[in-house]
Amino acid sequence: MKIRCGFVSNSSSTSFTFCYKGEGIKALTDLILTKYRGQFERSYDEWHCNAMDVVESIETSSKNKSEWYKVEAVHIDKVIENEQTCLDTVIQDLEEEKEDYWKRYNLDRKQELENKIARLKRIKERGLVTVLIMDFGDNHGAVQGGNVGYAMDYDGRYIDIDKQDLVVFTEQNR
């Protein structure tokens, strides 16, 4: 799993964090297809996708040879640890930064990371211990462009599932 502590891009994508019970990618794709199919029926302008498109994108991305675009299901503790590493970096940057603009940016980022870590810990307490993080975007992310990339980036960002067996939340990479 790669660690990313922020997003720098002239492009956009939406990062989806899927937290669920069970192991591996199949546990997630089964949930999407059997229980949450309607949540993944997405449309933005002329771009459209459905649950099967999203599942196929996840499965294809899990086999990608590129480390940057390959997705994998990992234990939630690994994600919390990675986010804590990012938080530690931001805290260190805050201590060293003298410019007001970057101090404000890092204060905001610190708050975001603290909130995300707290949320992941609450999700873990509920027994959802497998996480898959995947980016869909216009021309950035594991799925770039096309119906699925555009629809999930621009309309899928409004998916917010918080159920007993699946939590999905998004972050904007702008």
DOMI-807117 format. One record per residue (C-alpha): residue in three letters; x, y, z. Coordinates in steps of 0.05 Angstrom, whole numbers, padded with zeros to 5 digits, always signed. Example, Ala and Ser with C-alpha at 12.3 -4.5 7.8 and 13.67 -1.06 7.14 Angstrom:
residues 2
<r residuo="Ala" east="+00246" north="-00090" up="+00156"/>
<r residuo="Ser" east="+00273" north="-00021" up="+00143"/>
This chain:
residues 174
<r residuo="Met" east="+00000" north="+00000" up="+00000"/>
<r residuo="Lys" east="+00028" north="+00068" up="-00019"/>
<r residuo="Ile" east="+00027" north="+00126" up="+00029"/>
<r residuo="Arg" east="+00001" north="+00192" up="+00004"/>
<r residuo="Cys" east="-00001" north="+00252" up="+00048"/>
<r residuo="Gly" east="-00036" north="+00301" up="+00002"/>
<r residuo="Phe" east="-00055" north="+00312" up="-00069"/>
<r residuo="Val" east="-00019" north="+00354" up="-00120"/>
<r residuo="Ser" east="-00049" north="+00351" up="-00189"/>
<r residuo="Asn" east="-00074" north="+00394" up="-00246"/>
<r residuo="Ser" east="-00127" north="+00342" up="-00253"/>
<r residuo="Ser" east="-00182" north="+00317" up="-00208"/>
<r residuo="Ser" east="-00203" north="+00251" up="-00179"/>
<r residuo="Thr" east="-00246" north="+00226" up="-00123"/>
<r residuo="Ser" east="-00216" north="+00177" up="-00074"/>
<r residuo="Phe" east="-00264" north="+00124" up="-00049"/>
<r residuo="Thr" east="-00251" north="+00090" up="+00018"/>
<r residuo="Phe" east="-00290" north="+00024" up="+00022"/>
<r residuo="Cys" east="-00291" north="-00007" up="+00092"/>
<r residuo="Tyr" east="-00325" north="-00074" up="+00099"/>
<r residuo="Lys" east="-00329" north="-00142" up="+00133"/>
<r residuo="Gly" east="-00296" north="-00202" up="+00101"/>
<r residuo="Glu" east="-00230" north="-00211" up="+00067"/>
<r residuo="Gly" east="-00206" north="-00195" up="-00003"/>
<r residuo="Ile" east="-00238" north="-00158" up="-00060"/>
<r residuo="Lys" east="-00293" north="-00209" up="-00073"/>
<r residuo="Ala" east="-00325" north="-00193" up="-00006"/>
<r residuo="Leu" east="-00331" north="-00120" up="-00028"/>
<r residuo="Thr" east="-00354" north="-00133" up="-00098"/>
<r residuo="Asp" east="-00408" north="-00182" up="-00073"/>
<r residuo="Leu" east="-00434" north="-00128" up="-00026"/>
<r residuo="Ile" east="-00437" north="-00077" up="-00082"/>
<r residuo="Leu" east="-00474" north="-00124" up="-00129"/>
<r residuo="Thr" east="-00522" north="-00155" up="-00079"/>
<r residuo="Lys" east="-00539" north="-00102" up="-00028"/>
<r residuo="Tyr" east="-00517" north="-00034" up="-00053"/>
<r residuo="Arg" east="-00526" north="-00038" up="-00128"/>
<r residuo="Gly" east="-00570" north="+00024" up="-00130"/>
<r residuo="Gln" east="-00518" north="+00068" up="-00096"/>
<r residuo="Phe" east="-00471" north="+00057" up="-00155"/>
<r residuo="Glu" east="-00521" north="+00076" up="-00210"/>
<r residuo="Arg" east="-00487" north="+00142" up="-00227"/>
<r residuo="Ser" east="-00495" north="+00195" up="-00281"/>
<r residuo="Tyr" east="-00460" north="+00260" up="-00296"/>
<r residuo="Asp" east="-00476" north="+00296" up="-00361"/>
<r residuo="Glu" east="-00467" north="+00244" up="-00416"/>
<r residuo="Trp" east="-00427" north="+00196" up="-00372"/>
<r residuo="His" east="-00461" north="+00138" up="-00337"/>
<r residuo="Cys" east="-00441" north="+00077" up="-00297"/>
<r residuo="Asn" east="-00473" north="+00023" up="-00255"/>
<r residuo="Ala" east="-00453" north="-00026" up="-00201"/>
<r residuo="Met" east="-00425" north="-00077" up="-00250"/>
<r residuo="Asp" east="-00381" north="-00023" up="-00282"/>
<r residuo="Val" east="-00354" north="-00005" up="-00214"/>
<r residuo="Val" east="-00342" north="-00078" up="-00195"/>
<r residuo="Glu" east="-00306" north="-00091" up="-00261"/>
<r residuo="Ser" east="-00263" north="-00029" up="-00249"/>
<r residuo="Ile" east="-00244" north="-00053" up="-00179"/>
<r residuo="Glu" east="-00227" north="-00123" up="-00204"/>
<r residuo="Thr" east="-00187" north="-00096" up="-00263"/>
<r residuo="Ser" east="-00150" north="-00046" up="-00220"/>
<r residuo="Ser" east="-00131" north="-00101" up="-00170"/>
<r residuo="Lys" east="-00092" north="-00134" up="-00226"/>
<r residuo="Asn" east="-00058" north="-00071" up="-00251"/>
<r residuo="Lys" east="+00018" north="-00077" up="-00257"/>
<r residuo="Ser" east="+00029" north="-00004" up="-00239"/>
<r residuo="Glu" east="+00040" north="+00007" up="-00164"/>
<r residuo="Trp" east="+00006" north="+00075" up="-00169"/>
<r residuo="Tyr" east="-00059" north="+00048" up="-00199"/>
<r residuo="Lys" east="-00063" north="-00021" up="-00168"/>
<r residuo="Val" east="-00115" north="-00027" up="-00113"/>
<r residuo="Glu" east="-00114" north="-00078" up="-00057"/>
<r residuo="Ala" east="-00155" north="-00097" up="+00003"/>
<r residuo="Val" east="-00116" north="-00086" up="+00067"/>
<r residuo="His" east="-00129" north="-00089" up="+00141"/>
<r residuo="Ile" east="-00155" north="-00025" up="+00171"/>
<r residuo="Asp" east="-00096" north="-00021" up="+00219"/>
<r residuo="Lys" east="-00050" north="-00010" up="+00160"/>
<r residuo="Val" east="-00093" north="+00048" up="+00135"/>
<r residuo="Ile" east="-00095" north="+00079" up="+00204"/>
<r residuo="Glu" east="-00020" north="+00072" up="+00210"/>
<r residuo="Asn" east="-00010" north="+00106" up="+00141"/>
<r residuo="Glu" east="-00056" north="+00163" up="+00160"/>
<r residuo="Gln" east="-00019" north="+00172" up="+00226"/>
<r residuo="Thr" east="+00047" north="+00176" up="+00187"/>
<r residuo="Cys" east="+00016" north="+00232" up="+00144"/>
<r residuo="Leu" east="-00010" north="+00267" up="+00207"/>
<r residuo="Asp" east="+00059" north="+00264" up="+00239"/>
<r residuo="Thr" east="+00089" north="+00295" up="+00176"/>
<r residuo="Val" east="+00038" north="+00351" up="+00177"/>
<r residuo="Ile" east="+00051" north="+00365" up="+00250"/>
<r residuo="Gln" east="+00125" north="+00369" up="+00237"/>
<r residuo="Asp" east="+00113" north="+00415" up="+00178"/>
<r residuo="Leu" east="+00069" north="+00460" up="+00222"/>
<r residuo="Glu" east="+00126" north="+00467" up="+00272"/>
<r residuo="Glu" east="+00175" north="+00487" up="+00218"/>
<r residuo="Glu" east="+00130" north="+00530" up="+00174"/>
<r residuo="Lys" east="+00136" north="+00605" up="+00178"/>
<r residuo="Glu" east="+00090" north="+00627" up="+00121"/>
<r residuo="Asp" east="+00017" north="+00639" up="+00142"/>
<r residuo="Tyr" east="-00014" north="+00609" up="+00079"/>
<r residuo="Trp" east="+00021" north="+00542" up="+00090"/>
<r residuo="Lys" east="+00007" north="+00543" up="+00164"/>
<r residuo="Arg" east="-00068" north="+00550" up="+00150"/>
<r residuo="Tyr" east="-00064" north="+00495" up="+00097"/>
<r residuo="Asn" east="-00028" north="+00449" up="+00146"/>
<r residuo="Leu" east="-00076" north="+00465" up="+00203"/>
<r residuo="Asp" east="-00135" north="+00446" up="+00157"/>
<r residuo="Arg" east="-00099" north="+00383" up="+00134"/>
<r residuo="Lys" east="-00083" north="+00365" up="+00207"/>
<r residuo="Gln" east="-00157" north="+00370" up="+00225"/>
<r residuo="Glu" east="-00177" north="+00328" up="+00164"/>
<r residuo="Leu" east="-00128" north="+00273" up="+00182"/>
<r residuo="Glu" east="-00148" north="+00273" up="+00256"/>
<r residuo="Asn" east="-00221" north="+00266" up="+00236"/>
<r residuo="Lys" east="-00206" north="+00211" up="+00186"/>
<r residuo="Ile" east="-00165" north="+00171" up="+00236"/>
<r residuo="Ala" east="-00220" north="+00178" up="+00288"/>
<r residuo="Arg" east="-00272" north="+00155" up="+00237"/>
<r residuo="Leu" east="-00230" north="+00095" up="+00216"/>
<r residuo="Lys" east="-00222" north="+00075" up="+00290"/>
<r residuo="Arg" east="-00298" north="+00079" up="+00300"/>
<r residuo="Ile" east="-00309" north="+00037" up="+00238"/>
<r residuo="Lys" east="-00259" north="-00015" up="+00263"/>
<r residuo="Glu" east="-00296" north="-00019" up="+00330"/>
<r residuo="Arg" east="-00358" north="-00040" up="+00289"/>
<r residuo="Gly" east="-00319" north="-00098" up="+00260"/>
<r residuo="Leu" east="-00307" north="-00071" up="+00190"/>
<r residuo="Val" east="-00233" north="-00086" up="+00185"/>
<r residuo="Thr" east="-00219" north="-00092" up="+00110"/>
<r residuo="Val" east="-00206" north="-00029" up="+00070"/>
<r residuo="Leu" east="-00198" north="-00015" up="-00004"/>
<r residuo="Ile" east="-00180" north="+00055" up="-00028"/>
<r residuo="Met" east="-00190" north="+00072" up="-00101"/>
<r residuo="Asp" east="-00189" north="+00136" up="-00143"/>
<r residuo="Phe" east="-00236" north="+00150" up="-00200"/>
<r residuo="Gly" east="-00221" north="+00211" up="-00241"/>
<r residuo="Asp" east="-00226" north="+00252" up="-00305"/>
<r residuo="Asn" east="-00155" north="+00235" up="-00324"/>
<r residuo="His" east="-00123" north="+00214" up="-00258"/>
<r residuo="Gly" east="-00132" north="+00154" up="-00214"/>
<r residuo="Ala" east="-00139" north="+00079" up="-00220"/>
<r residuo="Val" east="-00198" north="+00091" up="-00267"/>
<r residuo="Gln" east="-00184" north="+00150" up="-00313"/>
<r residuo="Gly" east="-00237" north="+00180" up="-00358"/>
<r residuo="Gly" east="-00292" north="+00145" up="-00395"/>
<r residuo="Asn" east="-00361" north="+00132" up="-00367"/>
<r residuo="Val" east="-00338" north="+00102" up="-00301"/>
<r residuo="Gly" east="-00282" north="+00152" up="-00287"/>
<r residuo="Tyr" east="-00323" north="+00214" up="-00300"/>
<r residuo="Ala" east="-00389" north="+00189" up="-00270"/>
<r residuo="Met" east="-00355" north="+00165" up="-00206"/>
<r residuo="Asp" east="-00311" north="+00226" up="-00199"/>
<r residuo="Tyr" east="-00366" north="+00277" up="-00209"/>
<r residuo="Asp" east="-00429" north="+00242" up="-00185"/>
<r residuo="Gly" east="-00401" north="+00184" up="-00144"/>
<r residuo="Arg" east="-00368" north="+00233" up="-00096"/>
<r residuo="Tyr" east="-00437" north="+00240" up="-00065"/>
<r residuo="Ile" east="-00438" north="+00166" up="-00045"/>
<r residuo="Asp" east="-00438" north="+00162" up="+00031"/>
<r residuo="Ile" east="-00456" north="+00093" up="+00055"/>
<r residuo="Asp" east="-00453" north="+00080" up="+00130"/>
<r residuo="Lys" east="-00483" north="+00011" up="+00143"/>
<r residuo="Gln" east="-00466" north="-00047" up="+00189"/>
<r residuo="Asp" east="-00429" north="-00085" up="+00134"/>
<r residuo="Leu" east="-00404" north="-00028" up="+00089"/>
<r residuo="Val" east="-00379" north="+00042" up="+00098"/>
<r residuo="Val" east="-00359" north="+00084" up="+00037"/>
<r residuo="Phe" east="-00334" north="+00155" up="+00041"/>
<r residuo="Thr" east="-00299" north="+00199" up="-00008"/>
<r residuo="Glu" east="-00245" north="+00252" up="-00011"/>
<r residuo="Gln" east="-00234" north="+00302" up="-00066"/>
<r residuo="Asn" east="-00165" north="+00303" up="-00097"/>
<r residuo="Arg" east="-00161" north="+00372" up="-00126"/>
